[in-house]
């Protein structure tokens, strides 16, 4: 009898996070790090606190924030887990538990935070 692996679940989260990071991260850096502080092209209050709070209170905004942060976290922790071997740490059950546990905790923190925002 062959034993089933849970690896496809982690590879799915890694792949989804990687694709999202490749597509959205440059745009997010451009908008939040350059365009919004300079007030270009939408004005100085484009990313003001009241607007961002309203975005985080909307269910579409909550979904976007949750997906982006949680998939970025799963992608990063999966990459770190598989990079441990390169720095001389043999990835065993403890490393897997720590890496994927951190991603799970971050996902829970984001979910709790978004639910606490209300809306």
C-alpha positions in Angstrom: 0.0 0.0 0.0 1.5 3.3 -1.0 1.4 6.3 1.3 -0.2 9.5 0.1 1.9 12.7 0.2 0.8 16.1 1.2 3.4 17.7 -1.0 1.0 18.7 -3.8 -0.9 21.0 -1.4 2.3 22.9 -0.5 3.4 23.0 -4.1 0.0 24.4 -5.1 0.3 27.2 -2.5 3.9 27.8 -3.5 3.0 28.0 -7.2 0.0 30.3 -6.6 2.0 32.6 -4.4 4.9 32.7 -6.9 2.6 33.5 -9.7 0.8 36.2 -7.7 4.2 37.6 -6.5 5.5 37.8 -10.1 2.3 39.5 -11.4 1.3 41.8 -8.5 4.5 42.5 -6.5 6.0 44.9 -9.0 2.7 46.8 -9.3 2.2 46.9 -5.6 5.8 48.3 -5.1 5.2 50.9 -7.8 1.9 52.0 -6.4 2.6 51.9 -2.7 6.2 52.9 -2.8 6.5 55.4 -5.5 3.2 56.6 -7.1 1.1 57.1 -4.0 3.8 59.0 -1.9 4.4 61.3 -4.9 0.7 61.8 -5.4 0.8 60.6 -9.0 -1.5 60.1 -10.9 -4.6 60.1 -8.5 -3.6 62.8 -6.0 -2.1 63.0 -2.6 -5.0 61.3 -0.7 -5.2 58.3 -3.0 -4.0 55.9 -0.3 -5.1 57.9 2.7 -6.1 56.1 5.9 -9.9 56.5 5.5 -9.7 55.1 1.9 -7.5 52.1 2.9 -9.8 51.4 5.9 -12.8 51.4 3.6 -10.9 49.1 1.2 -10.1 46.7 4.1 -13.7 46.8 5.3 -15.1 45.8 1.9 -15.5 42.1 1.4 -13.6 42.4 -2.0 -10.8 44.3 -0.4 -10.7 41.8 2.5 -10.4 38.9 -0.1 -7.7 40.7 -2.0 -5.6 41.5 1.1 -6.1 37.9 2.4 -5.1 36.2 -0.8 -2.1 38.4 -1.4 -0.6 38.2 2.1 -1.3 34.6 2.7 -0.1 33.3 -0.7 3.0 35.5 -0.5 3.7 33.9 3.0 3.2 30.3 1.8 5.4 31.0 -1.2 8.1 32.5 0.9 8.1 29.8 3.5 8.1 27.0 0.9 11.1 28.6 -0.7 12.8 29.0 2.6 12.1 25.3 3.5 13.7 24.1 0.2 16.6 26.5 0.6 17.6 25.2 4.0 19.5 22.4 2.4 21.7 25.0 0.5 22.8 26.6 3.8 23.6 23.2 5.4 20.4 22.6 7.4 18.9 19.3 6.5 15.2 19.8 6.1 13.4 17.3 8.2 10.1 17.2 10.1 11.0 20.0 12.4 12.0 22.3 9.6 8.8 21.5 7.7 6.8 22.1 10.9 8.4 25.4 11.5 8.3 26.7 8.0 4.7 25.7 7.2 3.6 26.5 10.7 4.8 30.1 10.3 2.9 30.3 7.1 -0.2 28.9 8.7 0.1 31.3 11.7 0.6 34.3 9.3 -2.5 33.2 7.4 -4.5 33.0 10.7 -3.2 36.4 11.8 -4.2 38.0 8.5 -7.6 36.4 8.7 -8.1 37.4 12.3 -7.0 41.0 11.5 -9.3 41.3 8.6 -12.2 40.0 10.6 -11.4 42.5 13.4 -11.4 45.4 11.0 -15.2 45.0 10.6 -17.3 46.2 7.8 
